[in-house]
Amino acid sequence: MQPGTLTRPELTAADRCDRCGAAAKVRAVLPSGGELLFCGHHARAHAAKLRELDVELQSGA
Ligand SMILES: [Zn+2]
């Protein structure tokens, strides 16, 4: 358990898509507390699966 992790920093230009290395536009927070970063393309590509997993999507700047 990691208390106090609900507040996450905003995505920045330094954050990269976990799939292709492009600038991350969306953070996907998993029910387990883990997170994935996606560019716009991969966020759309994985959107259906992420919803299925009850992932919370947070849009960055
Ligand atoms: Zn990507």
PDB file of the backbone (N, CA, C, O) and the ligand in Angstrom, with CONECT records:
HET     ZN  A 101       1
ATOM      1  N   MET A   1       0.834  -1.204   0.000  1.00  0.00           N
ATOM      2  CA  MET A   1       0.000   0.000   0.000  1.00  0.00           C
ATOM      3  C   MET A   1       0.869   1.254   0.000  1.00  0.00           C
ATOM      4  O   MET A   1       1.880   1.328   0.698  1.00  0.00           O
ATOM      5  N   GLN A   2       0.462   2.219  -0.782  1.00  0.00           N
ATOM      6  CA  GLN A   2       1.193   3.473  -0.813  1.00  0.00           C
ATOM      7  C   GLN A   2       0.216   4.619  -0.587  1.00  0.00           C
ATOM      8  O   GLN A   2      -0.348   5.147  -1.546  1.00  0.00           O
ATOM      9  N   PRO A   3       0.010   5.008   0.661  1.00  0.00           N
ATOM     10  CA  PRO A   3      -0.928   6.106   0.936  1.00  0.00           C
ATOM     11  C   PRO A   3      -0.412   7.419   0.384  1.00  0.00           C
ATOM     12  O   PRO A   3       0.794   7.623   0.251  1.00  0.00           O
ATOM     13  N   GLY A   4      -1.332   8.298   0.069  1.00  0.00           N
ATOM     14  CA  GLY A   4      -0.929   9.630  -0.362  1.00  0.00           C
ATOM     15  C   GLY A   4      -0.496   9.727  -1.800  1.00  0.00           C
ATOM     16  O   GLY A   4       0.176  10.684  -2.183  1.00  0.00           O
ATOM     17  N   THR A   5      -0.873   8.741  -2.614  1.00  0.00           N
ATOM     18  CA  THR A   5      -0.461   8.790  -4.021  1.00  0.00           C
ATOM     19  C   THR A   5      -1.595   9.233  -4.938  1.00  0.00           C
ATOM     20  O   THR A   5      -1.462   9.165  -6.160  1.00  0.00           O
ATOM     21  N   LEU A   6      -2.703   9.683  -4.366  1.00  0.00           N
ATOM     22  CA  LEU A   6      -3.839  10.070  -5.196  1.00  0.00           C
ATOM     23  C   LEU A   6      -3.571  11.361  -5.963  1.00  0.00           C
ATOM     24  O   LEU A   6      -4.076  11.548  -7.070  1.00  0.00           O
ATOM     25  N   THR A   7      -2.790  12.230  -5.382  1.00  0.00           N
ATOM     26  CA  THR A   7      -2.452  13.465  -6.078  1.00  0.00           C
ATOM     27  C   THR A   7      -1.228  13.234  -6.936  1.00  0.00           C
ATOM     28  O   THR A   7      -0.126  13.004  -6.436  1.00  0.00           O
ATOM     29  N   ARG A   8      -1.443  13.300  -8.227  1.00  0.00           N
ATOM     30  CA  ARG A   8      -0.348  13.027  -9.152  1.00  0.00           C
ATOM     31  C   ARG A   8       0.046  14.305  -9.876  1.00  0.00           C
ATOM     32  O   ARG A   8      -0.796  15.162 -10.145  1.00  0.00           O
ATOM     33  N   PRO A   9       1.312  14.427 -10.185  1.00  0.00           N
ATOM     34  CA  PRO A   9       1.768  15.625 -10.895  1.00  0.00           C
ATOM     35  C   PRO A   9       1.192  15.687 -12.299  1.00  0.00           C
ATOM     36  O   PRO A   9       0.880  14.660 -12.902  1.00  0.00           O
ATOM     37  N   GLU A  10       1.056  16.885 -12.805  1.00  0.00           N
ATOM     38  CA  GLU A  10       0.593  17.062 -14.178  1.00  0.00           C
ATOM     39  C   GLU A  10       1.583  16.408 -15.149  1.00  0.00           C
ATOM     40  O   GLU A  10       2.782  16.326 -14.884  1.00  0.00           O
ATOM     41  N   LEU A  11       1.052  15.955 -16.256  1.00  0.00           N
ATOM     42  CA  LEU A  11       1.936  15.454 -17.310  1.00  0.00           C
ATOM     43  C   LEU A  11       2.750  16.615 -17.872  1.00  0.00           C
ATOM     44  O   LEU A  11       2.254  17.734 -18.009  1.00  0.00           O
ATOM     45  N   THR A  12       3.978  16.335 -18.185  1.00  0.00           N
ATOM     46  CA  THR A  12       4.832  17.364 -18.774  1.00  0.00           C
ATOM     47  C   THR A  12       5.395  16.863 -20.102  1.00  0.00           C
ATOM     48  O   THR A  12       5.172  15.718 -20.496  1.00  0.00           O
ATOM     49  N   ALA A  13       6.111  17.723 -20.767  1.00  0.00           N
ATOM     50  CA  ALA A  13       6.730  17.351 -22.039  1.00  0.00           C
ATOM     51  C   ALA A  13       7.755  16.236 -21.859  1.00  0.00           C
ATOM     52  O   ALA A  13       8.133  15.572 -22.824  1.00  0.00           O
ATOM     53  N   ALA A  14       8.203  16.035 -20.624  1.00  0.00           N
ATOM     54  CA  ALA A  14       9.199  14.993 -20.360  1.00  0.00           C
ATOM     55  C   ALA A  14       8.555  13.617 -20.228  1.00  0.00           C
ATOM     56  O   ALA A  14       9.245  12.598 -20.257  1.00  0.00           O
ATOM     57  N   ASP A  15       7.209  13.588 -20.082  1.00  0.00           N
ATOM     58  CA  ASP A  15       6.512  12.307 -19.958  1.00  0.00           C
ATOM     59  C   ASP A  15       6.296  11.709 -21.339  1.00  0.00           C
ATOM     60  O   ASP A  15       5.858  12.392 -22.265  1.00  0.00           O
ATOM     61  N   ARG A  16       6.606  10.436 -21.463  1.00  0.00           N
ATOM     62  CA  ARG A  16       6.570   9.784 -22.777  1.00  0.00           C
ATOM     63  C   ARG A  16       5.603   8.608 -22.785  1.00  0.00           C
ATOM     64  O   ARG A  16       5.428   7.916 -21.782  1.00  0.00           O
ATOM     65  N   CYS A  17       4.980   8.398 -23.945  1.00  0.00           N
ATOM     66  CA  CYS A  17       4.110   7.249 -24.154  1.00  0.00           C
ATOM     67  C   CYS A  17       4.874   5.955 -23.863  1.00  0.00           C
ATOM     68  O   CYS A  17       6.002   5.771 -24.320  1.00  0.00           O
ATOM     69  N   ASP A  18       4.236   5.054 -23.088  1.00  0.00           N
ATOM     70  CA  ASP A  18       4.889   3.786 -22.759  1.00  0.00           C
ATOM     71  C   ASP A  18       5.007   2.863 -23.962  1.00  0.00           C
ATOM     72  O   ASP A  18       5.771   1.898 -23.938  1.00  0.00           O
ATOM     73  N   ARG A  19       4.253   3.157 -25.010  1.00  0.00           N
ATOM     74  CA  ARG A  19       4.227   2.270 -26.162  1.00  0.00           C
ATOM     75  C   ARG A  19       5.162   2.712 -27.277  1.00  0.00           C
ATOM     76  O   ARG A  19       5.806   1.876 -27.910  1.00  0.00           O
ATOM     77  N   CYS A  20       5.244   4.017 -27.527  1.00  0.00           N
ATOM     78  CA  CYS A  20       6.006   4.458 -28.692  1.00  0.00           C
ATOM     79  C   CYS A  20       7.005   5.564 -28.400  1.00  0.00           C
ATOM     80  O   CYS A  20       7.807   5.906 -29.269  1.00  0.00           O
ATOM     81  N   GLY A  21       6.980   6.130 -27.202  1.00  0.00           N
ATOM     82  CA  GLY A  21       7.962   7.142 -26.858  1.00  0.00           C
ATOM     83  C   GLY A  21       7.593   8.552 -27.294  1.00  0.00           C
ATOM     84  O   GLY A  21       8.376   9.483 -27.107  1.00  0.00           O
ATOM     85  N   ALA A  22       6.411   8.719 -27.873  1.00  0.00           N
ATOM     86  CA  ALA A  22       5.943  10.060 -28.211  1.00  0.00           C
ATOM     87  C   ALA A  22       5.541  10.792 -26.931  1.00  0.00           C
ATOM     88  O   ALA A  22       5.423  10.172 -25.874  1.00  0.00           O
ATOM     89  N   ALA A  23       5.337  12.079 -27.018  1.00  0.00           N
ATOM     90  CA  ALA A  23       4.925  12.850 -25.848  1.00  0.00           C
ATOM     91  C   ALA A  23       3.603  12.316 -25.308  1.00  0.00           C
ATOM     92  O   ALA A  23       2.650  12.120 -26.062  1.00  0.00           O
ATOM     93  N   ALA A  24       3.552  12.083 -24.001  1.00  0.00           N
ATOM     94  CA  ALA A  24       2.343  11.527 -23.380  1.00  0.00           C
ATOM     95  C   ALA A  24       1.258  12.593 -23.276  1.00  0.00           C
ATOM     96  O   ALA A  24       1.517  13.727 -22.873  1.00  0.00           O
ATOM     97  N   LYS A  25       0.036  12.207 -23.646  1.00  0.00           N
ATOM     98  CA  LYS A  25      -1.098  13.124 -23.543  1.00  0.00           C
ATOM     99  C   LYS A  25      -2.096  12.654 -22.496  1.00  0.00           C
ATOM    100  O   LYS A  25      -2.893  13.443 -21.988  1.00  0.00           O
ATOM    101  N   VAL A  26      -2.050  11.364 -22.174  1.00  0.00           N
ATOM    102  CA  VAL A  26      -3.030  10.790 -21.261  1.00  0.00           C
ATOM    103  C   VAL A  26      -2.338   9.891 -20.246  1.00  0.00           C
ATOM    104  O   VAL A  26      -1.466   9.097 -20.597  1.00  0.00           O
ATOM    105  N   ARG A  27      -2.737  10.025 -18.980  1.00  0.00           N
ATOM    106  CA  ARG A  27      -2.269   9.102 -17.944  1.00  0.00           C
ATOM    107  C   ARG A  27      -3.415   8.160 -17.614  1.00  0.00           C
ATOM    108  O   ARG A  27      -4.531   8.593 -17.324  1.00  0.00           O
ATOM    109  N   ALA A  28      -3.126   6.874 -17.661  1.00  0.00           N
ATOM    110  CA  ALA A  28      -4.122   5.863 -17.314  1.00  0.00           C
ATOM    111  C   ALA A  28      -3.772   5.303 -15.939  1.00  0.00           C
ATOM    112  O   ALA A  28      -2.745   4.647 -15.761  1.00  0.00           O
ATOM    113  N   VAL A  29      -4.649   5.574 -14.968  1.00  0.00           N
ATOM    114  CA  VAL A  29      -4.404   5.113 -13.603  1.00  0.00           C
ATOM    115  C   VAL A  29      -5.149   3.808 -13.384  1.00  0.00           C
ATOM    116  O   VAL A  29      -6.376   3.762 -13.475  1.00  0.00           O
ATOM    117  N   LEU A  30      -4.415   2.763 -13.100  1.00  0.00           N
ATOM    118  CA  LEU A  30      -4.998   1.443 -12.928  1.00  0.00           C
ATOM    119  C   LEU A  30      -5.621   1.311 -11.554  1.00  0.00           C
ATOM    120  O   LEU A  30      -5.185   1.968 -10.609  1.00  0.00           O
ATOM    121  N   PRO A  31      -6.656   0.455 -11.430  1.00  0.00           N
ATOM    122  CA  PRO A  31      -7.278   0.214 -10.115  1.00  0.00           C
ATOM    123  C   PRO A  31      -6.247  -0.237  -9.081  1.00  0.00           C
ATOM    124  O   PRO A  31      -6.427   0.010  -7.888  1.00  0.00           O
ATOM    125  N   SER A  32      -5.197  -0.878  -9.507  1.00  0.00           N
ATOM    126  CA  SER A  32      -4.147  -1.352  -8.602  1.00  0.00           C
ATOM    127  C   SER A  32      -3.277  -0.219  -8.099  1.00  0.00           C
ATOM    128  O   SER A  32      -2.506  -0.397  -7.156  1.00  0.00           O
ATOM    129  N   GLY A  33      -3.394   0.957  -8.727  1.00  0.00           N
ATOM    130  CA  GLY A  33      -2.577   2.089  -8.321  1.00  0.00           C
ATOM    131  C   GLY A  33      -1.425   2.346  -9.260  1.00  0.00           C
ATOM    132  O   GLY A  33      -0.763   3.379  -9.168  1.00  0.00           O
ATOM    133  N   GLY A  34      -1.179   1.410 -10.170  1.00  0.00           N
ATOM    134  CA  GLY A  34      -0.136   1.638 -11.167  1.00  0.00           C
ATOM    135  C   GLY A  34      -0.620   2.623 -12.216  1.00  0.00           C
ATOM    136  O   GLY A  34      -1.796   2.986 -12.232  1.00  0.00           O
ATOM    137  N   GLU A  35       0.250   3.044 -13.064  1.00  0.00           N
ATOM    138  CA  GLU A  35      -0.166   3.970 -14.104  1.00  0.00           C
ATOM    139  C   GLU A  35       0.620   3.744 -15.384  1.00  0.00           C
ATOM    140  O   GLU A  35       1.763   3.289 -15.376  1.00  0.00           O
ATOM    141  N   LEU A  36      -0.048   4.083 -16.493  1.00  0.00           N
ATOM    142  CA  LEU A  36       0.572   4.001 -17.807  1.00  0.00           C
ATOM    143  C   LEU A  36       0.423   5.356 -18.475  1.00  0.00           C
ATOM    144  O   LEU A  36      -0.533   6.085 -18.209  1.00  0.00           O
ATOM    145  N   LEU A  37       1.355   5.688 -19.329  1.00  0.00           N
ATOM    146  CA  LEU A  37       1.264   6.939 -20.074  1.00  0.00           C
ATOM    147  C   LEU A  37       1.091   6.611 -21.550  1.00  0.00           C
ATOM    148  O   LEU A  37       1.753   5.725 -22.090  1.00  0.00           O
ATOM    149  N   PHE A  38       0.184   7.347 -22.193  1.00  0.00           N
ATOM    150  CA  PHE A  38      -0.067   7.127 -23.608  1.00  0.00           C
ATOM    151  C   PHE A  38      -0.061   8.437 -24.373  1.00  0.00           C
ATOM    152  O   PHE A  38      -0.479   9.471 -23.851  1.00  0.00           O
ATOM    153  N   CYS A  39       0.405   8.396 -25.590  1.00  0.00           N
ATOM    154  CA  CYS A  39       0.205   9.508 -26.510  1.00  0.00           C
ATOM    155  C   CYS A  39      -1.260   9.477 -26.950  1.00  0.00           C
ATOM    156  O   CYS A  39      -1.986   8.538 -26.622  1.00  0.00           O
ATOM    157  N   GLY A  40      -1.692  10.490 -27.684  1.00  0.00           N
ATOM    158  CA  GLY A  40      -3.082  10.534 -28.120  1.00  0.00           C
ATOM    159  C   GLY A  40      -3.457   9.319 -28.949  1.00  0.00           C
ATOM    160  O   GLY A  40      -4.542   8.758 -28.796  1.00  0.00           O
ATOM    161  N   HIS A  41      -2.557   8.922 -29.820  1.00  0.00           N
ATOM    162  CA  HIS A  41      -2.813   7.770 -30.685  1.00  0.00           C
ATOM    163  C   HIS A  41      -3.036   6.500 -29.866  1.00  0.00           C
ATOM    164  O   HIS A  41      -4.021   5.793 -30.080  1.00  0.00           O
ATOM    165  N   HIS A  42      -2.149   6.210 -28.947  1.00  0.00           N
ATOM    166  CA  HIS A  42      -2.261   4.973 -28.192  1.00  0.00           C
ATOM    167  C   HIS A  42      -3.365   5.033 -27.142  1.00  0.00           C
ATOM    168  O   HIS A  42      -3.920   3.995 -26.781  1.00  0.00           O
ATOM    169  N   ALA A  43      -3.693   6.217 -26.646  1.00  0.00           N
ATOM    170  CA  ALA A  43      -4.820   6.346 -25.729  1.00  0.00           C
ATOM    171  C   ALA A  43      -6.103   5.907 -26.440  1.00  0.00           C
ATOM    172  O   ALA A  43      -6.933   5.197 -25.873  1.00  0.00           O
ATOM    173  N   ARG A  44      -6.244   6.345 -27.691  1.00  0.00           N
ATOM    174  CA  ARG A  44      -7.423   5.931 -28.473  1.00  0.00           C
ATOM    175  C   ARG A  44      -7.357   4.452 -28.802  1.00  0.00           C
ATOM    176  O   ARG A  44      -8.359   3.742 -28.729  1.00  0.00           O
ATOM    177  N   ALA A  45      -6.166   3.995 -29.164  1.00  0.00           N
ATOM    178  CA  ALA A  45      -6.007   2.596 -29.564  1.00  0.00           C
ATOM    179  C   ALA A  45      -6.370   1.640 -28.425  1.00  0.00           C
ATOM    180  O   ALA A  45      -6.885   0.548 -28.665  1.00  0.00           O
ATOM    181  N   HIS A  46      -6.097   2.059 -27.182  1.00  0.00           N
ATOM    182  CA  HIS A  46      -6.313   1.179 -26.039  1.00  0.00           C
ATOM    183  C   HIS A  46      -7.551   1.551 -25.222  1.00  0.00           C
ATOM    184  O   HIS A  46      -7.821   0.934 -24.192  1.00  0.00           O
ATOM    185  N   ALA A  47      -8.304   2.554 -25.677  1.00  0.00           N
ATOM    186  CA  ALA A  47      -9.395   3.095 -24.876  1.00  0.00           C
ATOM    187  C   ALA A  47     -10.396   2.027 -24.444  1.00  0.00           C
ATOM    188  O   ALA A  47     -10.795   1.986 -23.281  1.00  0.00           O
ATOM    189  N   ALA A  48     -10.804   1.163 -25.376  1.00  0.00           N
ATOM    190  CA  ALA A  48     -11.809   0.157 -25.050  1.00  0.00           C
ATOM    191  C   ALA A  48     -11.297  -0.797 -23.974  1.00  0.00           C
ATOM    192  O   ALA A  48     -12.011  -1.128 -23.028  1.00  0.00           O
ATOM    193  N   LYS A  49     -10.056  -1.230 -24.136  1.00  0.00           N
ATOM    194  CA  LYS A  49      -9.469  -2.153 -23.164  1.00  0.00           C
ATOM    195  C   LYS A  49      -9.305  -1.482 -21.801  1.00  0.00           C
ATOM    196  O   LYS A  49      -9.528  -2.104 -20.762  1.00  0.00           O
ATOM    197  N   LEU A  50      -8.917  -0.224 -21.817  1.00  0.00           N
ATOM    198  CA  LEU A  50      -8.711   0.498 -20.560  1.00  0.00           C
ATOM    199  C   LEU A  50     -10.025   0.664 -19.817  1.00  0.00           C
ATOM    200  O   LEU A  50     -10.065   0.533 -18.594  1.00  0.00           O
ATOM    201  N   ARG A  51     -11.096   0.949 -20.537  1.00  0.00           N
ATOM    202  CA  ARG A  51     -12.414   1.064 -19.899  1.00  0.00           C
ATOM    203  C   ARG A  51     -12.805  -0.269 -19.277  1.00  0.00           C
ATOM    204  O   ARG A  51     -13.361  -0.324 -18.180  1.00  0.00           O
ATOM    205  N   GLU A  52     -12.504  -1.341 -20.001  1.00  0.00           N
ATOM    206  CA  GLU A  52     -12.813  -2.689 -19.525  1.00  0.00           C
ATOM    207  C   GLU A  52     -12.117  -2.962 -18.187  1.00  0.00           C
ATOM    208  O   GLU A  52     -12.662  -3.641 -17.317  1.00  0.00           O
ATOM    209  N   LEU A  53     -10.922  -2.429 -18.043  1.00  0.00           N
ATOM    210  CA  LEU A  53     -10.126  -2.639 -16.836  1.00  0.00           C
ATOM    211  C   LEU A  53     -10.453  -1.627 -15.741  1.00  0.00           C
ATOM    212  O   LEU A  53      -9.819  -1.620 -14.686  1.00  0.00           O
ATOM    213  N   ASP A  54     -11.463  -0.757 -16.000  1.00  0.00           N
ATOM    214  CA  ASP A  54     -11.850   0.256 -15.022  1.00  0.00           C
ATOM    215  C   ASP A  54     -10.699   1.202 -14.728  1.00  0.00           C
ATOM    216  O   ASP A  54     -10.470   1.596 -13.585  1.00  0.00           O
ATOM    217  N   VAL A  55      -9.994   1.551 -15.764  1.00  0.00           N
ATOM    218  CA  VAL A  55      -8.877   2.494 -15.640  1.00  0.00           C
ATOM    219  C   VAL A  55      -9.385   3.917 -15.696  1.00  0.00           C
ATOM    220  O   VAL A  55     -10.282   4.232 -16.477  1.00  0.00           O
ATOM    221  N   GLU A  56      -8.817   4.772 -14.875  1.00  0.00           N
ATOM    222  CA  GLU A  56      -9.180   6.187 -14.900  1.00  0.00           C
ATOM    223  C   GLU A  56      -8.226   6.912 -15.831  1.00  0.00           C
ATOM    224  O   GLU A  56      -7.010   6.873 -15.640  1.00  0.00           O
ATOM    225  N   LEU A  57      -8.781   7.579 -16.846  1.00  0.00           N
ATOM    226  CA  LEU A  57      -7.948   8.315 -17.794  1.00  0.00           C
ATOM    227  C   LEU A  57      -7.902   9.790 -17.408  1.00  0.00           C
ATOM    228  O   LEU A  57      -8.933  10.424 -17.183  1.00  0.00           O
ATOM    229  N   GLN A  58      -6.701  10.313 -17.340  1.00  0.00           N
ATOM    230  CA  GLN A  58      -6.505  11.719 -17.006  1.00  0.00           C
ATOM    231  C   GLN A  58      -5.777  12.388 -18.145  1.00  0.00           C
ATOM    232  O   GLN A  58      -4.685  11.966 -18.525  1.00  0.00           O
ATOM    233  N   SER A  59      -6.373  13.428 -18.692  1.00  0.00           N
ATOM    234  CA  SER A  59      -5.738  14.138 -19.785  1.00  0.00           C
ATOM    235  C   SER A  59      -4.717  15.129 -19.251  1.00  0.00           C
ATOM    236  O   SER A  59      -4.966  15.825 -18.267  1.00  0.00           O
ATOM    237  N   GLY A  60      -3.586  15.182 -19.899  1.00  0.00           N
ATOM    238  CA  GLY A  60      -2.558  16.113 -19.496  1.00  0.00           C
ATOM    239  C   GLY A  60      -2.593  17.362 -20.352  1.00  0.00           C
ATOM    240  O   GLY A  60      -3.521  17.566 -21.136  1.00  0.00           O
ATOM    241  N   ALA A  61      -1.587  18.189 -20.199  1.00  0.00           N
ATOM    242  CA  ALA A  61      -1.527  19.437 -20.935  1.00  0.00           C
ATOM    243  C   ALA A  61      -1.204  19.176 -22.391  1.00  0.00           C
ATOM    244  O   ALA A  61      -1.110  20.116 -23.181  1.00  0.00           O
TER     245      ALA A  61
HETATM  246 ZN    ZN A 101       2.131   6.068 -28.310  1.00  0.00          ZN2+
END
